């Protein structure tokens, strides 16, 4: 009489075979076929302009075995808009300021876990004025207006606080905050050069500060190198942890493309200037852009500089809740072996 129960060994063999077949038949995890890369406007975004012009992301994606991918290049007007886009999932990789990045790093700990992948280079920011009355920070008075991209939140606003803290003490870091006004760089530059009186000073990144300082009536008051005590990364590329984990080859391709981009910029400023003018729709002359790229403190590198000191100050004055103990806390492991700060 046949047993009412199946042979245990046969069942085990069948189950094992089914499992192996399922594993082999199941497709491997597919990475995204389109990468959405977001940036803003200005010399600090030059690496992405070069990457786009030379199709370097596509090139390194092919090398990584990803085939032909699509790259969408998106531009936003400032750090707040960039942050809104990545929080909404509208973009994958963002090039934005260390300040906006740190705010997201702080805000998304334990959920999206947004961090930086690499530096986009050191680009000094400069505080300047066209007022003959002002030659140092102590000369600002009630009625003056200092233009920054965003009051209290922008990198320029935080740098001003750092400078004031060095001058008047940590407890008085916000002494000049009452004089700051939010204004786009282009509008602030126009106001300064026209001498409209709308603002007294402007804290800007290139090329805006360089254009202003070409006017003999404009005077530099301070810059980020002096305030931080050395070179400082202006922008980084940051992204959500899930995208980083789900798309390792995409992320690696981007990082390799970025490294090649830096080499191209540093090796051929003339070509870099041409690309900036084309992609940035700039009216500057190639010679002017080359001069900006070769200025003191400008370095295009994936190595982060000065990020820890800046972000720890943000924590000190209450802009973020969490205090990083190392610059590596702000970055994914890919650059941890570099001499960052």
Secondary structure, DSSP 8 states (H G I E B T S, - for coil): ---SS--HHHHHHHHHHHHHHHHHHS------SEEEEEE-SSGGGHHHHHHHHTTHHHHHHHHTT--S-EEEEEE-SSHHHHHHHHHTTS-SEEEEEHHHHHHHHHHTTTTT--EEEEE--B--EEEEE--TT-SSGGG--TT--EEESSTTTSHHHHHHHHHHHHHH-GGGTTTTGGGEEE--HHHHHHHHHHT-SS-SEEEEETTHHHHHHTSTT-EEEEEHHHHHTS--B-EEEEE-HHHHHH-HHHHHHHHHHHHHHHHHHHH-HHHHHHHHHHHTT--S-HHHHHHHHTSTT-B--SS--SHHHHHHHHHHTTS-SS--SSGGGGB-GGGTTS---
